Amino acid sequence: GAGVSQSPRYKVAKRGQDVALRCDPISGHVSLFWYQQALGQGPEFLTYFQNEAQLDKSGLPSDRFFAERPEGSVSTLKIQRTQQEDSAVYLCASSLVRGGREDTQYFGPGTRLTVL
Amino acid sequence: AQTVTQSQPEMSVQEAETVTLSCTYDTSESDYYLFWYKQPPSRQMILVIRQEAYKQQNATENRFSVNFQKAAKSFSLKISDSQLGDAAMYFCAYRSGGYQTGANNLFFGTGTRLTVIP
């Protein structure tokens, strides 16, 4: 079946603008993750959903970052009043189950956000 | 907190040769999982191989195999018969085996850029 998809692939924003990044997980996947990948670094965890419930948002860097998954499928990561340090690739991943031995995360292609 | 260290920012290998990428990690947990992901220029993270900590046998997937040394907290990736398509960033990642909050997310190293020389 189809993999994880993300849109847009590229986003350029002026400092202070709000942006919304979309993730379509693999159909039927319970768990959804957002990661932030700065240039030359490995991805870092932002937040985790189990169905529509946001169970872990410990990685969100500030209250300007907000994520939702209202119907337990598509998720949106919103960044308000963007700053230059928000420039990064935002990766979404989904997995079939919650934790455990069968939990393998499958990643989307990411959205590259550039804040000018 | 768990940390994952990849000490080789860049590696190169001749086509058809073998290369080993290093990864070490730090954890106090006994139940966990380790992964190698490949990230080509397209940015899509592709799972290469996974290893369950409770398994003593090293995982193998075709030309990819791991050397998992639990006591040393070492998890290296060996790529045999390297192909041009193997050129990419390779990330080592750790995940807790538990079900508690925070156990599901992956902790990544900083990556190793692999170049394959024709």
Interface residues (C-beta under 8 A of the other chain):
Chain A: S31 F33 Y35 G40 Q41 G42 P43 E44 F45 Y48 L55 D56 S58 G59 V89 L91 A93 S95 R98 G99 G100 R101 D103 T104 Q105 Y106 F107 G108 P109 G110 R112
Chain B: V4 Y33 Y37 S42 R43 Q44 M45 I46 L47 R50 E52 F91 A93 R95 G97 G98 Y99 T101 G102 A103 N104 N105 L106 F107 F108 G109 T110 G111
